[in-house]
Amino acid sequence: MPYVKLSQTTSGATAVQIATKHYGKTVILKHFGSAHTKQELIELKSLAQAWLRPAGQMNLLTQPIDRQRFRTTSHQPYCFEQLVKAYYDKLSFNDLGSKLLFELVMMRLYEPCSKLRSIRLLADRFGRPAYAEETAYRLVKKLGAEGKGQNSAKTALLTKLRIAHERYYGSALAVLLYDVTTLYFESARGSDEYKVPGYSKDGKHKDPQILVGLLTNLQGFPLGYESFPGKTFEGHTLLTALNNWRRQFKSAKLRIVADAGMLSRLNCDNLVKAGYDFIVGARLHSLGDDLTGQLKAMVKRNGKIQEFTYGKWRLIVQYKTNRAKKDLHTIDKAIKKAQAIVDGKQTIKRRSKFVVIDEPSKTAKSLDEAAIAESKALVGLKGYITNLGPEKVKAEGLIAQYHELWHVERSFRMSKSDLKARPIFHHLEENIKGHLCIVVMALAIAKLLEKDSGVSVQKIVDQLANVLSYQQQDTETNETWWQHPELDKLNLPAHLLEILKPLMPGD
């Protein structure tokens, strides 16, 4: 609920604002000014309170209400629902499942939480019927079931996503970005062959987890996804994800961009055998003594690019001064941590590359000065390995394409934070895969919304989740009707307002 927020400024004045809470975080909706006297404070508070409804919501209704005769019987964020529905239909998701599927995807954007809480919120805030818990879980299980051919919900979803890319991104699919993350569980059932502890990117090394691989276009719009048992090495996921995706779609030769976690000679060979071009990050410490020596001898000038040969592939290395500063900062932190381990002030949770371990006793012995010197000699360097010759793509263009990986990384961050794909509360494999299907659908809506509006989806949700439509009742005639907000008063991009206007019914 929006409220009047008073806070002290650095100058000693009192700022008067309208704020709301979103996941425990204060979001400022409007700033009215800063008061330096009691009279100014009274005037600014009056303005702020006039901006709010008597019930505590934003004053956006198209008509004033006679409170003596009319009463509010219910309210809901109708604008938010209609905007999500417009994009749900735009992606042709409406034939993937029942109305409940749309509602669970909508809730993943509105307030991501467990399926049980989602159906409660649908009843409390959207006036939906009280769905049985079993109904929601049956739907999730059906989404995750492995069907044959087009009978699989995942297969149908990927077809929709591929069509959406061609329709809304205006180019043939030529490049796929790929990355992997881990999702952990809060499940009483513990581990099994699918959800099992492994190296966790969330630092939850003792908790059951799965790996999720995500394929996107250059803008981070999802085109495919795969899940793997939690102890799978991430480098072993790339070919599986690509082959599964390719069985469904026939494409011209694709270029795959992936980070250094996917780099291995076997992966590179298999990618070429399968007909892919590739650009992958290089682990410069693992290229062999000869190449490492050449890299150390590189001229360290900002932006300097040099090419080498790595087996039968092309290795491009670039030096950046900003990267060097960041690398040195990271190394200094690792040295301090290693020294704390050597001094016995910190226990060894995972092997540190800067600590020499006494193997018989498994205790820290000393700092590994050689490893520290090796790391410092390569600061500021970033390498890229590709099978593309210079006639196909120049070094600068190749580096630029690799840096588009931030889009898929951001899609993962959006999934894990904004859409709260983690922790997972399901324990059956089919239900887990159904949950991922819902998350990917919500991610696709969010990415397309951002593309069209130029605004982050979280900003859109923060505003529209607090703009309510009210059902009014005439206490004399018992007639009821809905009052909706004036859309022009919403701080939304013009494109989104144009989508909403025809969807809002008359009062």
C-alpha positions as CSV (number, residue, x, y, z in Angstrom):
1,M,0.0,0.0,0.0
2,P,1.4,3.5,-0.9
3,Y,1.9,5.8,2.1
4,V,3.3,9.2,2.9
5,K,7.0,8.9,3.8
6,L,8.9,11.6,5.7
7,S,12.7,11.5,5.8
8,Q,15.4,13.9,6.8
9,T,17.7,15.3,4.0
10,T,21.4,16.1,4.5
11,S,20.5,19.8,4.7
12,G,18.2,19.1,7.7
13,A,14.9,19.6,5.7
14,T,12.1,17.0,5.7
15,A,11.5,15.3,2.4
16,V,7.8,14.4,1.7
17,Q,7.3,11.4,-0.6
18,I,4.8,8.7,-1.6
19,A,6.4,5.3,-1.1
20,T,5.4,1.7,-1.1
21,K,7.0,-1.6,0.0
22,H,8.0,-4.2,-2.6
23,Y,9.5,-7.5,-1.2
24,G,10.6,-5.5,1.9
25,K,12.2,-2.8,-0.2
26,T,11.1,0.8,-0.1
27,V,10.1,2.1,-3.6
28,I,9.6,5.9,-4.0
29,L,6.5,6.6,-6.2
30,K,6.5,10.4,-6.1
31,H,8.5,13.2,-4.5
32,F,6.6,16.3,-3.4
33,G,9.5,18.4,-2.1
34,S,11.4,19.2,1.1
35,A,10.0,21.3,3.9
36,H,12.2,23.7,5.9
37,T,9.4,25.0,8.2
38,K,6.4,23.5,10.0
39,Q,4.0,25.3,7.6
40,E,5.8,24.0,4.5
41,L,5.6,20.5,6.0
42,I,1.9,20.8,6.6
43,E,1.3,22.0,3.0
44,L,3.4,19.2,1.5
45,K,1.8,16.5,3.6
46,S,-1.6,17.8,2.5
47,L,-0.6,17.6,-1.2
48,A,0.7,14.0,-0.6
49,Q,-2.4,12.9,1.2
50,A,-4.6,14.4,-1.5
51,W,-2.7,12.3,-4.0
52,L,-3.7,9.1,-2.1
53,R,-7.0,7.5,-2.0
54,P,-8.8,7.4,1.4
55,A,-8.1,3.6,1.3
56,G,-4.4,4.4,0.8
57,Q,-4.1,3.9,-3.0
58,M,-3.1,6.3,-5.7
59,N,-5.7,8.9,-6.7
60,L,-6.2,7.9,-10.3
61,L,-9.9,7.2,-10.6
62,T,-11.8,8.8,-13.5
63,Q,-14.7,10.0,-11.3
64,P,-15.0,11.1,-7.6
65,I,-17.0,8.8,-5.3
66,D,-19.9,9.8,-3.1
67,R,-18.8,7.9,0.1
68,Q,-22.2,8.3,1.7
69,R,-24.0,6.3,-1.0
70,F,-21.4,4.1,-2.7
71,R,-19.0,1.6,-1.2
72,T,-16.1,-0.4,-2.6
73,T,-16.7,-4.1,-2.7
74,S,-13.5,-5.3,-4.2
75,H,-10.3,-4.2,-5.9
76,Q,-7.6,-5.6,-8.1
77,P,-4.5,-4.6,-10.2
78,Y,-6.5,-4.8,-13.4
79,C,-4.0,-2.7,-15.5
80,F,-1.2,-5.1,-14.5
81,E,-3.2,-8.2,-15.5
82,Q,-4.3,-6.7,-18.8
83,L,-0.7,-5.8,-19.8
84,V,0.6,-9.2,-18.9
85,K,-2.3,-10.8,-20.8
86,A,-1.6,-8.7,-23.9
87,Y,2.0,-10.0,-24.0
88,Y,0.9,-13.5,-23.1
89,D,-1.4,-13.4,-26.2
90,K,1.3,-11.7,-28.3
91,L,3.6,-14.7,-27.7
92,S,0.6,-17.1,-28.5
93,F,1.0,-18.8,-25.1
94,N,-2.8,-18.9,-24.6
95,D,-3.1,-22.3,-26.3
96,L,-0.4,-24.0,-24.1
97,G,-2.7,-24.7,-21.2
98,S,-5.7,-23.7,-19.1
99,K,-6.4,-20.2,-17.7
100,L,-4.6,-21.2,-14.5
101,L,-1.4,-21.4,-16.5
102,F,-1.7,-17.8,-17.5
103,E,-2.4,-16.9,-13.9
104,L,0.6,-18.8,-12.5
105,V,2.8,-17.1,-15.2
106,M,1.3,-13.7,-14.2
107,M,2.0,-14.4,-10.5
108,R,5.6,-15.2,-11.4
109,L,5.9,-11.6,-12.5
110,Y,3.6,-10.0,-9.9
111,E,4.9,-11.7,-6.7
112,P,7.0,-14.8,-7.4
113,C,6.5,-17.4,-4.6
114,S,5.4,-21.0,-4.1
115,K,2.5,-22.3,-6.1
116,L,0.4,-22.7,-2.9
117,R,0.9,-19.0,-2.1
118,S,0.3,-18.0,-5.7
119,I,-3.2,-19.5,-5.7
120,R,-3.9,-17.8,-2.4
121,L,-2.8,-14.4,-3.8
122,L,-4.9,-15.0,-6.9
123,A,-8.0,-15.3,-4.7
124,D,-7.0,-12.4,-2.3
125,R,-5.8,-9.8,-4.8
126,F,-7.2,-10.8,-8.2
127,G,-10.6,-12.1,-7.1
128,R,-10.1,-15.5,-8.6
129,P,-11.9,-18.7,-7.4
130,A,-10.1,-20.5,-4.7
131,Y,-8.2,-23.2,-6.7
132,A,-7.5,-26.5,-5.0
133,E,-3.8,-27.0,-4.4
134,E,-4.0,-30.3,-6.3
135,T,-5.3,-28.5,-9.4
136,A,-2.2,-26.3,-9.5
137,Y,0.2,-29.2,-9.0
138,R,-1.5,-31.3,-11.6
139,L,-1.0,-28.5,-14.1
140,V,2.7,-28.1,-13.1
141,K,3.3,-31.9,-13.4
142,K,1.6,-31.9,-16.9
143,L,3.9,-29.1,-18.0
144,G,7.0,-31.1,-17.0
145,A,5.9,-34.4,-18.4
146,E,8.1,-35.7,-21.2
147,G,5.7,-36.2,-24.2
148,K,6.5,-37.4,-27.7
149,G,7.0,-35.0,-30.5
150,Q,4.6,-32.1,-30.3
151,N,2.8,-33.6,-27.3
152,S,5.4,-32.1,-24.9
153,A,4.5,-28.8,-23.3
154,K,8.2,-27.8,-23.5
155,T,8.3,-28.6,-27.3
156,A,5.3,-26.5,-27.9
157,L,6.7,-23.6,-25.8
158,L,10.1,-23.7,-27.7
159,T,8.1,-23.5,-31.0
160,K,6.3,-20.4,-29.7
161,L,9.6,-18.8,-28.7
162,R,11.3,-19.5,-32.0
163,I,8.3,-18.0,-33.9
164,A,8.4,-14.9,-31.5
165,H,12.1,-14.4,-32.2
166,E,11.4,-14.3,-36.0
167,R,8.4,-12.1,-35.6
168,Y,9.6,-9.5,-33.0
169,Y,13.4,-9.4,-33.4
170,G,13.3,-8.8,-37.2
171,S,16.2,-11.1,-38.2
172,A,17.0,-14.7,-39.0
173,L,18.5,-16.6,-36.1
174,A,22.2,-16.7,-36.7
175,V,23.7,-16.6,-33.2
176,L,22.8,-18.4,-30.0
177,L,24.1,-17.4,-26.6
178,Y,24.5,-20.2,-24.0
179,D,25.2,-20.1,-20.2
180,V,24.6,-22.4,-17.2
181,T,23.5,-21.6,-13.7
182,T,22.5,-23.7,-10.6
183,L,19.2,-23.6,-8.8
184,Y,18.9,-25.0,-5.2
185,F,16.0,-26.6,-3.4
186,E,14.2,-26.2,-0.2
187,S,12.7,-29.7,-0.2
188,A,12.1,-32.1,2.7
189,R,12.7,-35.0,0.4
190,G,16.5,-34.3,0.2
191,S,18.7,-35.6,-2.7
192,D,18.1,-38.1,-5.4
193,E,19.8,-38.8,-8.8
194,Y,18.4,-35.5,-10.3
195,K,18.6,-33.0,-7.4
196,V,21.9,-33.6,-5.8
197,P,24.6,-31.4,-4.1
198,G,27.4,-30.1,-6.4
199,Y,29.4,-27.0,-7.2
200,S,26.8,-24.2,-6.6
201,K,27.0,-20.8,-8.1
202,D,24.8,-19.6,-5.2
203,G,27.3,-20.9,-2.6
204,K,24.8,-23.6,-1.5
205,H,27.3,-26.5,-1.9
206,K,25.6,-28.8,0.6
207,D,22.0,-28.3,-0.6
208,P,20.4,-30.4,-3.4
209,Q,20.5,-28.5,-6.7
210,I,20.1,-28.9,-10.5
211,L,21.9,-27.2,-13.4
212,V,20.0,-25.2,-15.9
213,G,21.3,-24.3,-19.3
214,L,19.7,-21.4,-21.1
215,L,19.9,-20.6,-24.9
216,T,19.0,-17.1,-25.9
217,N,19.2,-14.8,-28.9
218,L,21.6,-11.8,-28.8
219,Q,19.1,-9.8,-26.8
220,G,18.7,-12.4,-24.1
221,F,15.2,-13.6,-25.2
222,P,14.9,-17.3,-24.3
223,L,14.9,-19.8,-27.1
224,G,15.7,-23.1,-25.3
225,Y,16.5,-24.5,-21.9
226,E,17.7,-27.8,-20.4
227,S,18.0,-29.1,-16.8
228,F,20.7,-31.5,-15.6
229,P,21.5,-33.3,-12.4
230,G,23.2,-31.1,-9.8
231,K,26.6,-32.7,-9.9
232,T,26.9,-32.4,-13.8
233,F,30.1,-30.6,-14.9
234,E,28.8,-27.5,-16.8
235,G,31.1,-28.0,-19.7
236,H,29.3,-31.3,-20.4
237,T,25.9,-29.6,-20.9
238,L,26.5,-27.5,-24.0
239,L,26.3,-30.3,-26.7
240,T,23.3,-31.9,-25.0
241,A,21.4,-28.6,-24.9
242,L,22.3,-27.8,-28.5
243,N,21.5,-31.2,-29.9
244,N,18.1,-31.4,-28.1
245,W,17.2,-27.9,-29.4
246,R,18.4,-28.8,-32.9
247,R,16.3,-32.0,-33.1
248,Q,13.2,-29.7,-33.0
249,F,14.4,-26.9,-35.4
250,K,16.2,-27.0,-38.7
251,S,18.4,-24.0,-39.0
252,A,21.1,-22.5,-41.2
253,K,24.6,-22.8,-39.7
254,L,24.5,-21.2,-36.3
255,R,27.2,-19.5,-34.3
256,I,27.4,-20.4,-30.6
257,V,28.8,-18.0,-28.0
258,A,29.6,-19.4,-24.6
259,D,31.9,-18.5,-21.7
260,A,35.1,-20.2,-20.6
261,G,33.2,-22.9,-18.6
262,M,32.3,-24.5,-21.9
263,L,35.8,-24.6,-23.2
264,S,37.4,-28.0,-23.9
265,R,39.0,-29.4,-27.0
266,L,36.3,-32.1,-27.1
267,N,33.5,-29.5,-27.0
268,C,35.2,-27.5,-29.8
269,D,35.7,-30.6,-32.0
270,N,32.1,-31.7,-31.4
271,L,30.7,-28.3,-32.2
272,V,32.5,-28.2,-35.5
273,K,31.5,-31.8,-36.3
274,A,27.8,-30.9,-35.6
275,G,28.0,-28.0,-38.0
276,Y,28.3,-25.0,-35.6
277,D,30.7,-22.1,-35.5
278,F,31.8,-21.1,-32.0
279,I,33.2,-18.3,-29.9
280,V,34.1,-19.4,-26.4
281,G,36.1,-17.7,-23.6
282,A,39.6,-18.9,-23.1
283,R,41.2,-20.0,-19.8
284,L,44.6,-18.3,-20.3
285,H,46.2,-20.1,-17.4
286,S,45.5,-23.5,-19.0
287,L,46.8,-23.0,-22.6
288,G,50.2,-24.5,-22.1
289,D,53.6,-23.1,-21.2
290,D,54.5,-22.0,-24.8
291,L,51.3,-19.9,-25.2
292,T,51.4,-18.6,-21.7
293,G,55.0,-17.3,-22.3
294,Q,53.8,-15.5,-25.4
295,L,50.9,-13.9,-23.5
296,K,53.3,-12.7,-20.7
297,A,55.4,-11.0,-23.4
298,M,52.4,-9.2,-24.9
299,V,52.6,-5.4,-25.1
300,K,50.3,-4.3,-22.3
301,R,48.6,-1.3,-23.9
302,N,44.9,-0.5,-23.4
303,G,42.8,-2.0,-26.1
304,K,45.8,-3.9,-27.6
305,I,44.6,-7.1,-29.5
306,Q,46.9,-9.9,-30.6
307,E,46.2,-13.2,-32.3
308,F,47.7,-16.6,-31.7
309,T,47.1,-20.2,-32.8
310,Y,45.7,-22.6,-30.2
311,G,45.9,-26.0,-31.9
312,K,43.8,-25.7,-35.0
313,W,41.7,-22.8,-33.6
314,R,42.2,-19.1,-33.6
315,L,43.0,-17.4,-30.2
316,I,42.4,-13.7,-29.8
317,V,43.7,-11.9,-26.7
318,Q,42.9,-8.3,-25.7
319,Y,44.4,-6.2,-22.9
320,K,42.3,-3.6,-21.0
321,T,43.6,-1.4,-18.2
322,N,40.3,-1.4,-16.4
323,R,40.3,-5.2,-16.4
324,A,43.8,-5.2,-15.1
325,K,42.8,-3.1,-12.1
326,K,39.8,-5.4,-11.4
327,D,42.0,-8.5,-11.8
328,L,44.6,-7.2,-9.3
329,H,41.8,-6.3,-6.8
330,T,40.5,-9.9,-7.1
331,I,44.0,-11.4,-6.7
332,D,44.7,-9.2,-3.6
333,K,41.5,-10.5,-2.0
334,A,42.4,-14.1,-2.8
335,I,45.9,-13.6,-1.3
336,K,44.4,-12.2,1.9
337,K,42.1,-15.2,2.2
338,A,45.0,-17.6,1.4
339,Q,47.1,-15.9,4.1
340,A,44.3,-16.3,6.6
341,I,44.1,-20.0,5.8
342,V,47.9,-20.4,6.2
343,D,47.8,-18.5,9.5
344,G,45.0,-20.8,10.8
345,K,42.5,-18.0,11.1
346,Q,40.2,-19.5,8.4
347,T,39.4,-23.1,7.7
348,I,39.8,-24.6,4.2
349,K,36.4,-25.1,2.7
350,R,37.6,-25.4,-0.9
351,R,41.1,-25.7,-2.2
352,S,42.7,-22.3,-2.7
353,K,45.0,-21.9,-5.8
354,F,47.3,-19.6,-3.7
355,V,47.8,-22.1,-0.9
356,V,50.4,-24.9,-0.9
357,I,48.8,-27.9,0.9
358,D,50.8,-30.5,2.8
359,E,49.3,-33.6,1.2
360,P,49.9,-36.1,4.0
361,S,48.3,-33.9,6.7
362,K,45.9,-32.0,4.3
363,T,46.8,-28.8,6.1
364,A,47.9,-25.4,4.7
365,K,51.6,-25.1,4.5
366,S,52.4,-21.7,2.8
367,L,51.4,-19.2,0.2
368,D,52.0,-20.4,-3.4
369,E,54.2,-17.6,-4.6
370,A,54.6,-19.1,-8.1
371,A,50.8,-19.2,-8.6
372,I,50.5,-15.6,-7.4
373,A,53.2,-14.4,-9.8
374,E,51.6,-16.4,-12.7
375,S,48.2,-14.8,-12.1
376,K,49.7,-11.3,-11.8
377,A,51.6,-11.7,-15.1
378,L,48.3,-12.2,-16.9
379,V,46.1,-9.5,-15.4
380,G,44.2,-7.4,-17.9
381,L,44.2,-10.1,-20.5
382,K,41.0,-11.8,-21.9
383,G,41.1,-14.5,-24.4
384,Y,38.6,-15.8,-27.0
385,I,38.8,-19.1,-29.0
386,T,37.0,-19.5,-32.3
387,N,36.9,-21.6,-35.4
388,L,35.9,-18.5,-37.5
389,G,38.7,-17.2,-39.7
390,P,39.6,-13.5,-40.0
391,E,37.8,-13.5,-43.4
392,K,34.5,-14.3,-41.6
393,V,34.8,-12.1,-38.6
394,K,37.5,-9.6,-37.5
395,A,38.9,-9.7,-34.0
396,E,37.0,-6.6,-32.9
397,G,33.7,-8.0,-34.2
398,L,34.3,-11.3,-32.5
399,I,35.1,-9.7,-29.1
400,A,31.9,-7.6,-29.5
401,Q,29.8,-10.7,-30.1
402,Y,31.3,-12.5,-27.1
403,H,30.4,-9.5,-24.9
404,E,26.7,-10.0,-25.8
405,L,26.8,-12.8,-23.3
406,W,25.8,-10.3,-20.6
407,H,22.3,-10.6,-22.0
408,V,22.0,-14.2,-21.1
409,E,23.7,-13.6,-17.8
410,R,21.1,-10.8,-17.1
411,S,18.3,-13.2,-18.1
412,F,19.6,-15.6,-15.5
413,R,19.8,-12.8,-12.9
414,M,16.3,-11.8,-13.8
415,S,15.1,-15.4,-13.4
416,K,16.8,-15.9,-10.1
417,S,16.0,-12.6,-8.5
418,D,13.0,-10.8,-10.2
419,L,11.2,-14.1,-11.0
420,K,12.6,-16.0,-8.1
421,A,13.2,-19.3,-9.9
422,R,15.2,-20.3,-6.7
423,P,14.8,-21.9,-4.3
424,I,12.6,-24.6,-5.8
425,F,10.0,-26.1,-3.5
426,H,9.0,-29.0,-5.7
427,H,10.6,-32.4,-5.2
428,L,9.4,-34.5,-8.2
429,E,11.4,-34.2,-11.4
430,E,8.3,-33.6,-13.6
431,N,7.1,-30.8,-11.2
432,I,10.6,-29.2,-11.2
433,K,10.6,-29.2,-15.0
434,G,7.1,-27.8,-15.0
435,H,8.2,-25.0,-12.7
436,L,11.1,-24.2,-15.1
437,C,8.6,-24.0,-18.0
438,I,6.5,-21.4,-16.1
439,V,9.7,-19.4,-15.3
440,V,10.8,-19.4,-18.9
441,M,7.4,-18.2,-20.1
442,A,7.5,-15.4,-17.6
443,L,11.1,-14.5,-18.7
444,A,10.0,-14.4,-22.3
445,I,7.2,-11.9,-21.4
446,A,9.6,-9.8,-19.3
447,K,12.2,-9.6,-22.1
448,L,9.7,-8.7,-24.8
449,L,8.2,-6.1,-22.5
450,E,11.6,-4.6,-21.9
451,K,12.4,-4.6,-25.6
452,D,9.2,-2.8,-26.5
453,S,9.2,-0.2,-23.6
454,G,12.9,0.4,-23.0
455,V,12.1,0.1,-19.2
456,S,13.0,-2.7,-16.9
457,V,10.2,-5.1,-16.2
458,Q,10.7,-4.5,-12.4
459,K,9.9,-0.8,-12.8
460,I,6.7,-1.7,-14.7
461,V,5.7,-4.2,-12.1
462,D,6.5,-1.8,-9.2
463,Q,4.1,0.7,-10.5
464,L,1.3,-1.3,-11.9
465,A,1.1,-3.7,-9.0
466,N,0.0,-0.7,-6.9
467,V,-2.5,0.8,-9.3
468,L,-5.9,-0.7,-8.5
469,S,-9.3,-0.8,-10.2
470,Y,-12.2,-0.7,-7.8
471,Q,-15.6,-2.3,-7.9
472,Q,-18.2,0.1,-6.6
473,Q,-21.7,-0.7,-5.3
474,D,-24.7,1.7,-5.1
475,T,-26.2,1.0,-1.7
476,E,-29.6,2.2,-2.8
477,T,-30.0,0.2,-6.1
478,N,-27.4,-2.5,-5.4
479,E,-26.0,-1.8,-8.9
480,T,-22.2,-2.5,-9.2
481,W,-19.6,-1.3,-11.7
482,W,-15.8,-1.0,-12.0
483,Q,-13.8,2.3,-11.9
484,H,-10.5,2.2,-13.5
485,P,-7.5,4.6,-13.2
486,E,-6.8,7.3,-15.7
487,L,-4.1,5.8,-17.8
488,D,-2.6,9.1,-18.8
489,K,-1.6,9.7,-15.2
490,L,0.5,6.6,-15.1
491,N,4.2,7.0,-15.6
492,L,4.4,4.4,-18.3
493,P,6.0,4.5,-21.8
494,A,3.6,5.6,-24.5
495,H,3.8,2.2,-26.2
496,L,2.4,0.4,-23.2
497,L,-0.3,3.0,-22.6
498,E,-1.5,2.4,-26.2
499,I,-1.7,-1.3,-25.5
500,L,-3.7,-0.8,-22.3
501,K,-6.2,1.8,-23.5
502,P,-8.3,-0.5,-25.7
503,L,-8.2,-3.2,-23.0
504,M,-9.8,-1.1,-20.3
505,P,-13.6,-1.5,-20.2
506,G,-15.8,1.5,-19.6
507,D,-17.0,2.4,-16.1
